[in-house]
């Protein structure tokens, strides 16, 4: 049972950045008739998303968020000893984007930098990795940069994914402080479901070729994409989520001896509103404790949990607060985290 | 549960108002109100009403209301 516990380490400040281009989902109609689009949009509850322009990468969004974080909190750059970039839309296939960001953010050359390539559950995984390294006692400050440009991943001609995904980036500062109580992480993986959400082409199993770039009709509904664009088996993903997520949350509650009432906020991965509402209803959760950004930012993969905190919990994380984080997606991987906050400083969202 | 009752539940959950009477031989994909989105509602219905888990593949293998009814009883 992969459960991890840490203490006296936590997130002390956060900032976020989104592209300034707003996509109005009702009017995202270049490939599908308006009434069909409306039906999809109403079902998934995603009304707006942000799309990065051609020249903007995940790292640019994280860079803007990090600069804001440094500026608002007077952070000494040379005290940052660790930077982790979480994304599946990196700048290059090599080198790792975290290393490019080390230089761009003028961090020390003795700073540890590496990437974590995970989707929707990535922020919870990243927190666990960074908390573990921080607990070694030798690092002063750590920076998690979590960014995605999922708008560039999916085909606009595949209605199963065309209306869901958006772009964003966050920066989170992690420090030691005895005021932080214990945090607990449950991290899980099931590679037998690797084909539920996938970009098949462009890696080394199916290298980029004329064939992988050829657009094809892929199902009985006439959806069109190529093999270098992502696909998602929505029904199987949904089935997976309603089976595994409540179970994992219950496991963590039992292990930590906490009840749902112990949490000030419960932050779910923003998959789509249909899925999120159903989990909350099924688990009989208090909707007032569940902040949501799905209606305005869509599904931003690993960024969705921290972006929802930055967007919705600003000024609300003063004093001691306890959060439950739950995230799930591509892999499949899923994670539940019990994370204490103490006077977390959250900056206004930057538009890039 | 009888198939008539099952068909009624299905009609209500999937908002197939215009479908008339659903029988075991009704091909649900050919119904006016059926869309790819109906799959989500179908999964919720099975989970919420009967505590049964179904996915894309299960549904893909079904053609008629009778097939869905058999799926429920097989799970």
Interface residues (C-beta under 8 A of the other chain):
Chain A: X36 X39 X40 X43 X159 X160 X220 X221 X233 X234 X235 X236 X238 X239 X240 X242 X243 X274 X278 X282
Chain B: X29 X35 X36 X37 X39 X40 X43 X44 X47 X48 X53 X54 X55 X56 X57 X59
